[in-house]
Every structure is written in C-alpha cells, then in structure tokens.
Amino acid sequence: MTETALYRKYRPQKFKEILGQDHIVKVLESSIKNGNIAHAYIFAGSRGTGKTSIARILAKEIGTTVNDISEIDAASNTGVDDIRALNESVSTLPFESVYKVYILDEAHMLSKSAWNALLKTIEEPPKHVIFILATTEANKIPETIISRCQTFSFRKPTQKMLKDVVVAIAKKEGFSLEASSADLIALLGDGSFRDAQSILQKVMSASKDKKISHEEVELVTGAPKTELVNDFIRAIDENNLEIGLGAISKATEANIDMLLYFKLVLHKMRSILLLRNLKSSEGKLQDEMTDTDFKFLKGLADKKPSNPPTGRAGITSDTLLTLLSYYDMVAKAYIPELPLEIALTKLIK
C-alpha cells in the first residue's frame, strides 16, 4: 500500500467525481458554460466535504494552470501584512492562464485587520483574479465580505456515500471489508470524506491479511466494543439499571469517547425501530451488521413494547426521543458520561 494519504490519492479531479454536492456542481458547471464566472466565492461547510477539491476543479475548469493557482492557509497567514502581500500580488498578470485563482483555506481565521485590508480587493479585484474562500465557520466571516461573494453551502455526505467510498477505495488498494466494518468506518467518519478515508488507511495499515473485520476496526480505532453498546440497549429493554450503568462504567474505564459511544447507541436504536416498522429495510440492515448484532437487534424489534410500570417498557420511538434530547449535552458536560447515566435512569423505572 502506498504511503500517500488516501484522501489525497483519491481526491476528485473532475466535477463528475464529486459526491453529495450536486446542488453546487450543477450551478458551477452552468456558470462556466454561460461564461458567468463570479469574482469571489465562499465555500462553507464542515470538514472533509469537498470544499478545496471543488475549488481546485473550478480553477481547472476555467483554464487556470497550477502556476496560476495560489492556495493560502489563512490559519497560518492571519495578519494584515499577509493580506497586504496578497493584495500586491493580485495586480500582476497570470503566467499562462486567463485567470489567477486564490484559494483561501480556513478563511474564517483571518484577523479583523486582515479582513479590512482584503475588503477593497474582494470588492473590486482585477478582471483576471478570482477568490475562493473556504471555511468551516461562515458565521465568522464579516457581512461586508459575504455580501460581495457568491456563497455555497456544502452538505455532509450521507452514511451510504461514505460507506460506498470506503468500500471502493479498499478494493482498489487490494483489501476486503466486511459490510459491518465499512459501516462502522463510515459512522466514525462523522460526515467527512477525509476523516473516513484517514480511518480506513489507519485500519489498513494495521491489517495483517488484507481482510478487515468489524473487530479489527474496533481495536484500531478505539471504538467501543459491540457488547458495551448492546448492554446499554439491553438495559433499557430489560428495565435493568445495573446492566446499563455497568456498560457506561466499562466504556469510561476503556477511555471511550462518550459522544461516539452515544452515537453508536442511537444508530442501533434506530435500526431496531426500522426492523420493527419497515420490513423492507431488513435485508439492507442485515448486510450492514455482524450476524451477532443483527440477531440481537432483530430480537428486540420483534418484542412488543408494554406500558410501564406494569411491565417491560421496551424500545420505542419515545425511548429514542429521550436519548436524543441528552445527546448534545455530552460534548458540553464536565463529566461526559453523566448525560448517558441520567438518560438511562430516566428511561428505566
């Protein structure tokens, strides 16, 4: 396996290779075709959604060569002096292209004085200059800049998109992934193509036989073991607080990221509701899980919930709704496992 980072090796080179951003690609392709190219763009979205890739493709599609594309890391060049140097460079003509394209990555990191220095250039740049500002925090970009740019909001890729990408890259690299392994890597990717590919590379690097199992992904990534997640769910089903708190305690002792742990719980709880209420989803979900997981979740889905406190509450949509209400608290909590413990205590009578 090559040492080149997978996200670089498999970075999209053409608009047709971009996934999940059709609403942006179609507009840009139409603008290029009609010759309506803006002088400044803002590409806003979470990490690893393709902002820089589309910026490079856009530059290429309008005929800009590598020598006339300047990529600037705004996080490292935040000061007014850096922007003054940029303002001076825009006045020079392109080396061999019609346009000079400036891609400012992490643009929100620029200082207030730097933005002020850039404002005039953004407002009235030379005809041969195009700015593309990429940012994960568009709310930190001044309104005076936003009003002078065309803004595009990037969407997070779906779980299926990430899974398909992971499977395709693994195959090209000579590895085979269990369906549940690919699903877990996609989930850990958290809506980022780059993160999912980085996780895949980490797992591939540790693999001895080029066959990646679900257990290998758990081991290499530090994801919680299946039984810890299942015990949390089983505790709710059986109305047994001790089992649930024990699972949380073991996850804490293993230094598991509580947000990830909670996310995996929600992912499986949703699967239970789908198995119970959408029979057509059974085959797809079975392909995405280990046999042990599918048997466990299908068994819970087949149980009919009863009305507490007279009997077992079981897994219902209300159960999932309660858990969701505590999810956002985990990242802010002084004790990360506390929201899970409170949620569990509230659910179990």
Backbone torsions as a table, in degrees:
resi	resn	phi	psi	omega
1	MET	NA	133.0	-179.3
2	THR	-64.8	151.8	179.3
3	GLU	-81.4	-10.8	178.3
4	THR	-61.7	135.1	179.0
5	ALA	-57.6	134.6	-176.4
6	LEU	-60.5	-37.2	-177.9
7	TYR	-67.6	-22.6	174.6
8	ARG	-84.1	-42.8	-178.1
9	LYS	-61.7	-38.6	-176.3
10	TYR	-108.5	24.5	176.0
11	ARG	-64.3	132.9	179.6
12	PRO	-57.5	139.7	-179.3
13	GLN	-111.5	-12.0	-178.9
14	LYS	-137.3	157.9	179.4
15	PHE	-57.0	-37.8	-176.7
16	LYS	-67.7	-15.7	179.3
17	GLU	-89.4	-7.6	-179.7
18	ILE	-76.3	132.8	179.8
19	LEU	-110.4	138.9	171.4
20	GLY	80.0	3.3	-178.7
21	GLN	-127.6	39.1	-177.8
22	ASP	-58.7	-34.2	-178.6
23	HIS	-64.7	-23.9	178.3
24	ILE	-91.7	-46.6	-177.3
25	VAL	-58.1	-44.6	-178.3
26	LYS	-61.8	-41.4	179.9
27	VAL	-66.6	-44.4	-179.0
28	LEU	-65.9	-42.2	178.8
29	GLU	-62.0	-41.8	179.2
30	SER	-65.7	-40.2	179.6
31	SER	-63.7	-41.4	179.6
32	ILE	-65.6	-44.2	-179.2
33	LYS	-61.0	-39.3	-177.8
34	ASN	-89.6	-2.0	179.3
35	GLY	73.7	20.0	-179.4
36	ASN	-100.8	69.5	-176.7
37	ILE	-93.8	125.7	-179.7
38	ALA	-74.6	159.9	180.0
39	HIS	-87.0	-14.1	-179.6
40	ALA	-154.1	136.3	179.6
41	TYR	-127.0	151.1	168.2
42	ILE	-119.2	121.3	175.0
43	PHE	-104.4	108.8	-174.8
44	ALA	-115.3	134.6	178.7
45	GLY	170.6	167.6	-179.4
46	SER	-68.0	169.3	-174.9
47	ARG	-61.7	147.1	172.5
48	GLY	68.5	26.0	-179.9
49	THR	-101.5	-1.8	174.7
50	GLY	106.4	16.3	-176.8
51	LYS	-62.4	-51.1	-178.6
52	THR	-68.4	-37.4	179.0
53	SER	-61.1	-46.5	179.7
54	ILE	-67.5	-34.7	177.6
55	ALA	-61.3	-44.3	179.1
56	ARG	-66.6	-40.7	179.6
57	ILE	-65.7	-41.7	177.7
58	LEU	-58.4	-45.5	178.9
59	ALA	-60.6	-42.2	-179.4
60	LYS	-66.3	-41.2	-176.6
61	GLU	-67.4	-25.2	177.7
62	ILE	-94.1	11.8	172.1
63	GLY	88.1	17.7	-179.3
64	THR	-87.7	127.8	180.0
65	THR	-85.8	170.2	-178.5
66	VAL	-57.8	-36.8	-178.4
67	ASN	-66.5	-18.0	-178.5
68	ASP	-111.0	14.2	174.9
69	ILE	-110.8	124.7	178.6
70	SER	-114.9	117.9	176.0
71	GLU	-102.1	122.6	-175.6
72	ILE	-120.2	126.8	176.0
73	ASP	-84.6	101.0	-176.7
74	ALA	-64.3	-22.5	179.1
75	ALA	-68.1	-27.1	179.8
76	SER	-101.4	-11.4	-178.6
77	ASN	-128.0	65.7	-171.0
78	THR	-89.4	-15.5	-169.7
79	GLY	-84.7	166.6	-179.1
80	VAL	-65.8	-32.3	179.1
81	ASP	-64.8	-36.1	178.5
82	ASP	-63.8	-41.8	-178.8
83	ILE	-72.5	-34.5	176.3
84	ARG	-62.6	-39.6	177.1
85	ALA	-64.2	-38.8	177.3
86	LEU	-64.9	-42.7	179.5
87	ASN	-60.0	-34.3	178.6
88	GLU	-71.9	-36.2	-176.1
89	SER	-72.8	-27.2	-176.9
90	VAL	-67.5	-21.2	-178.1
91	SER	-74.2	-20.2	179.0
92	THR	-78.7	146.0	-177.9
93	LEU	-73.7	157.6	177.4
94	PRO	-61.6	153.2	178.2
95	PHE	-69.4	-47.5	-173.2
96	GLU	-147.9	16.4	-176.6
97	SER	-129.6	169.8	175.5
98	VAL	-73.5	-36.2	-176.3
99	TYR	-120.7	151.7	163.4
100	LYS	-105.9	128.6	-177.4
101	VAL	-113.7	126.8	177.9
102	TYR	-109.5	117.5	178.1
103	ILE	-104.6	113.8	178.7
104	LEU	-101.9	103.6	179.4
105	ASP	-82.6	147.7	-176.7
106	GLU	52.9	45.2	-173.8
107	ALA	-58.1	-27.7	-178.0
108	HIS	-65.4	-11.4	-178.6
109	MET	-81.4	-8.5	179.9
110	LEU	-63.9	145.1	178.5
111	SER	-75.1	165.4	179.8
112	LYS	-60.2	-41.4	179.5
113	SER	-67.1	-34.0	178.3
114	ALA	-66.9	-41.5	177.8
115	TRP	-61.9	-42.4	179.1
116	ASN	-61.6	-37.3	-180.0
117	ALA	-70.8	-29.3	-177.7
118	LEU	-85.8	-21.4	-171.7
119	LEU	-53.9	-49.1	-176.8
120	LYS	-63.7	-38.9	-179.7
121	THR	-68.5	-39.9	177.4
122	ILE	-64.9	-36.8	-177.3
123	GLU	-71.1	-43.0	-177.9
124	GLU	-135.7	70.0	179.6
125	PRO	-77.0	160.5	172.8
126	PRO	-58.4	154.2	-175.5
127	LYS	-62.0	-21.2	-176.9
128	HIS	-92.8	6.8	-174.8
129	VAL	-114.1	135.7	174.6
130	ILE	-129.1	131.7	177.8
131	PHE	-105.3	137.5	171.8
132	ILE	-127.7	112.7	-179.2
133	LEU	-100.5	115.2	179.1
134	ALA	-101.1	133.9	-176.2
135	THR	-151.3	147.4	172.4
136	THR	-96.8	-6.7	-177.8
137	GLU	-137.1	75.6	-176.9
138	ALA	-61.6	-25.1	-178.7
139	ASN	-66.5	-15.9	179.4
140	LYS	-92.5	-2.6	177.4
141	ILE	-87.9	130.1	-176.9
142	PRO	-57.1	143.9	178.5
143	GLU	-58.5	-33.0	-179.8
144	THR	-63.8	-29.7	177.1
145	ILE	-80.4	-46.0	-178.2
146	ILE	-57.4	-40.6	-177.3
147	SER	-67.4	-15.1	-179.2
148	ARG	-103.7	7.0	-177.4
149	CYS	-126.7	157.8	168.1
150	GLN	-87.0	123.3	-175.8
151	THR	-104.9	133.7	176.3
152	PHE	-123.6	130.3	-180.0
153	SER	-100.6	121.3	-177.8
154	PHE	-87.0	139.2	179.6
155	ARG	-95.0	149.6	172.7
156	LYS	-70.1	141.3	176.3
157	PRO	-67.3	151.4	178.0
158	THR	-73.9	166.2	177.1
159	GLN	-58.2	-40.8	-178.5
160	LYS	-66.0	-40.8	178.4
161	MET	-59.7	-46.9	-179.8
162	LEU	-63.0	-42.5	-179.9
163	LYS	-62.7	-44.8	-179.9
164	ASP	-62.2	-40.1	178.9
165	VAL	-65.5	-45.0	-179.9
166	VAL	-60.5	-46.0	-179.6
167	VAL	-63.5	-44.3	-177.9
168	ALA	-64.0	-43.4	-179.4
169	ILE	-67.9	-42.2	178.7
170	ALA	-59.0	-41.8	179.4
171	LYS	-63.4	-42.8	179.3
172	LYS	-64.3	-29.4	-179.6
173	GLU	-88.9	2.9	176.8
174	GLY	84.8	20.6	179.8
175	PHE	-112.2	153.0	173.4
176	SER	-116.0	137.4	-178.3
177	LEU	-115.8	132.4	168.4
178	GLU	-64.7	148.6	-178.3
179	ALA	-57.0	-40.0	-179.5
180	SER	-68.8	-29.5	177.2
181	SER	-67.0	-46.2	179.0
182	ALA	-63.1	-38.8	-179.8
183	ASP	-65.0	-40.2	179.9
184	LEU	-69.1	-41.4	177.8
185	ILE	-61.9	-42.5	178.4
186	ALA	-62.3	-40.7	178.8
187	LEU	-65.6	-41.8	178.7
188	LEU	-67.8	-25.7	178.7
189	GLY	-64.7	-20.5	172.4
190	ASP	52.5	48.6	175.1
191	GLY	75.2	21.4	-179.1
192	SER	-130.2	120.7	175.8
193	PHE	-59.5	-44.5	-177.0
194	ARG	-62.6	-44.8	-179.0
195	ASP	-65.4	-41.4	179.9
196	ALA	-63.1	-40.4	179.7
197	GLN	-70.4	-34.9	177.6
198	SER	-66.7	-40.3	177.7
199	ILE	-64.9	-43.4	178.1
200	LEU	-57.9	-44.8	-179.3
201	GLN	-62.7	-39.6	178.8
202	LYS	-62.2	-43.6	-179.9
203	VAL	-68.1	-42.3	179.4
204	MET	-62.7	-37.4	-179.3
205	SER	-64.4	-29.2	-177.5
206	ALA	-92.8	-7.8	-176.5
207	SER	-77.7	138.9	-178.6
208	LYS	-96.4	-28.8	-173.6
209	ASP	-120.6	8.4	179.0
210	LYS	64.4	16.2	172.7
211	LYS	-118.9	109.2	-171.2
212	ILE	-96.9	115.9	-179.6
213	SER	-92.9	167.0	177.4
214	HIS	-60.1	-40.7	-179.0
215	GLU	-64.6	-35.8	178.1
216	GLU	-63.7	-42.7	179.7
217	VAL	-63.1	-43.4	177.5
218	GLU	-59.3	-44.4	-176.5
219	LEU	-66.3	-47.5	-175.1
220	VAL	-72.4	-38.1	-174.9
221	THR	-89.8	-13.4	-176.9
222	GLY	78.3	16.3	177.3
223	ALA	-67.5	148.1	-179.3
224	PRO	-61.5	141.3	178.2
225	LYS	-63.3	151.2	-176.2
226	THR	-52.7	-42.5	-175.1
227	GLU	-66.3	-29.5	178.4
228	LEU	-67.9	-38.3	177.8
229	VAL	-71.8	-44.9	-178.2
230	ASN	-65.2	-33.9	178.8
231	ASP	-65.8	-35.6	176.4
232	PHE	-60.9	-45.4	-179.4
233	ILE	-69.3	-40.5	179.5
234	ARG	-62.6	-33.8	179.3
235	ALA	-62.2	-40.1	178.7
236	ILE	-67.9	-43.8	-179.1
237	ASP	-62.7	-40.3	-175.9
238	GLU	-94.0	0.9	-180.0
239	ASN	59.2	42.5	-174.1
240	ASN	-121.5	98.7	-176.3
241	LEU	-65.0	-34.6	-176.7
242	GLU	-62.3	-42.5	179.0
243	ILE	-61.6	-45.2	-177.6
244	GLY	-66.0	-47.7	179.3
245	LEU	-65.2	-33.5	176.9
246	GLY	-64.0	-40.8	178.6
247	ALA	-64.1	-42.9	178.3
248	ILE	-63.3	-42.0	-180.0
249	SER	-61.3	-44.1	179.5
250	LYS	-65.5	-38.5	178.1
251	ALA	-64.7	-38.5	178.1
252	THR	-66.2	-44.1	179.1
253	GLU	-62.8	-31.0	178.8
254	ALA	-83.9	5.1	179.1
255	ASN	59.8	37.0	177.7
256	ILE	-75.9	139.3	174.6
257	ASP	-65.3	116.1	-175.7
258	MET	-63.6	-32.2	178.6
259	LEU	-66.0	-41.2	177.2
260	LEU	-66.2	-42.2	179.2
261	TYR	-58.5	-46.7	-179.8
262	PHE	-64.4	-39.0	-179.3
263	LYS	-62.9	-41.1	178.8
264	LEU	-67.3	-35.7	175.4
265	VAL	-61.1	-48.7	-179.6
266	LEU	-62.7	-39.5	-180.0
267	HIS	-59.8	-43.3	-178.9
268	LYS	-75.7	-35.4	177.6
269	MET	-62.3	-40.7	177.2
270	ARG	-62.1	-40.0	179.5
271	SER	-61.4	-36.8	178.0
272	ILE	-61.4	-46.2	-179.4
273	LEU	-65.1	-37.5	178.5
274	LEU	-67.4	-42.3	179.2
275	LEU	-62.7	-33.6	-178.6
276	ARG	-78.2	-37.4	-170.0
277	ASN	-111.0	-12.9	-179.3
278	LEU	-132.6	88.3	-173.8
279	LYS	-61.1	-28.7	-178.6
280	SER	-68.8	-14.7	-179.1
281	SER	-84.3	-9.2	-172.4
282	GLU	-59.4	-47.5	-178.5
283	GLY	-62.6	-43.3	-179.8
284	LYS	-63.8	-46.2	-179.0
285	LEU	-65.8	-36.1	178.7
286	GLN	-63.6	-36.5	178.1
287	ASP	-67.1	-28.9	-175.5
288	GLU	-87.0	-9.6	-174.0
289	MET	-117.7	163.8	169.0
290	THR	-72.8	160.1	179.4
291	ASP	-60.4	-38.9	179.8
292	THR	-62.2	-46.1	179.8
293	ASP	-63.0	-45.5	-176.8
294	PHE	-62.9	-43.0	179.6
295	LYS	-61.6	-41.5	-179.9
296	PHE	-65.1	-50.0	-176.3
297	LEU	-70.6	-36.8	178.6
298	LYS	-65.6	-37.6	177.8
299	GLY	-61.9	-40.1	178.2
300	LEU	-70.3	-35.8	-180.0
301	ALA	-66.3	-32.6	-177.8
302	ASP	-77.3	-13.9	177.8
303	LYS	-77.7	141.6	177.4
304	LYS	-91.9	124.0	179.4
305	PRO	-61.7	147.4	176.0
306	SER	-116.5	175.8	-176.6
307	ASN	-96.0	112.4	175.3
308	PRO	-67.2	154.8	5.3
309	PRO	-91.6	12.4	-175.5
310	THR	-77.0	-16.6	-177.8
311	GLY	-162.6	-166.5	-179.0
312	ARG	-68.7	130.1	-178.5
313	ALA	-71.7	-40.1	-178.8
314	GLY	75.0	-175.5	-178.4
315	ILE	-97.6	118.6	179.8
316	THR	-130.7	174.7	177.0
317	SER	-63.9	-32.5	177.0
318	ASP	-65.3	-35.2	176.7
319	THR	-60.8	-48.3	-179.1
320	LEU	-64.7	-38.9	179.6
321	LEU	-63.1	-40.8	177.6
322	THR	-62.3	-45.8	179.3
323	LEU	-62.4	-42.0	179.4
324	LEU	-59.9	-35.0	-178.2
325	SER	-66.7	-20.3	-179.9
326	TYR	-100.2	-9.7	-173.0
327	TYR	-60.3	-48.9	-177.3
328	ASP	-66.1	-18.4	-179.6
329	MET	-72.8	-23.9	-174.4
330	VAL	-60.7	-46.1	-176.9
331	ALA	-65.3	-25.6	-176.4
332	LYS	-98.6	-12.6	-172.4
333	ALA	-73.3	139.1	176.2
334	TYR	-63.2	-38.1	173.7
335	ILE	-112.2	101.4	-171.0
336	PRO	-56.0	-32.7	-178.0
337	GLU	-79.9	-11.3	-175.1
338	LEU	-60.6	-45.1	178.5
339	PRO	-59.7	-34.5	177.6
340	LEU	-67.3	-40.6	179.9
341	GLU	-65.1	-40.6	179.8
342	ILE	-67.2	-44.4	179.4
343	ALA	-58.7	-44.7	-179.5
344	LEU	-64.3	-43.3	179.9
345	THR	-63.6	-36.1	-179.8
346	LYS	-69.9	-35.5	-176.9
347	LEU	-77.8	-32.8	-176.2
348	ILE	-96.0	118.9	-177.0
349	LYS	-86.9	NA	NA
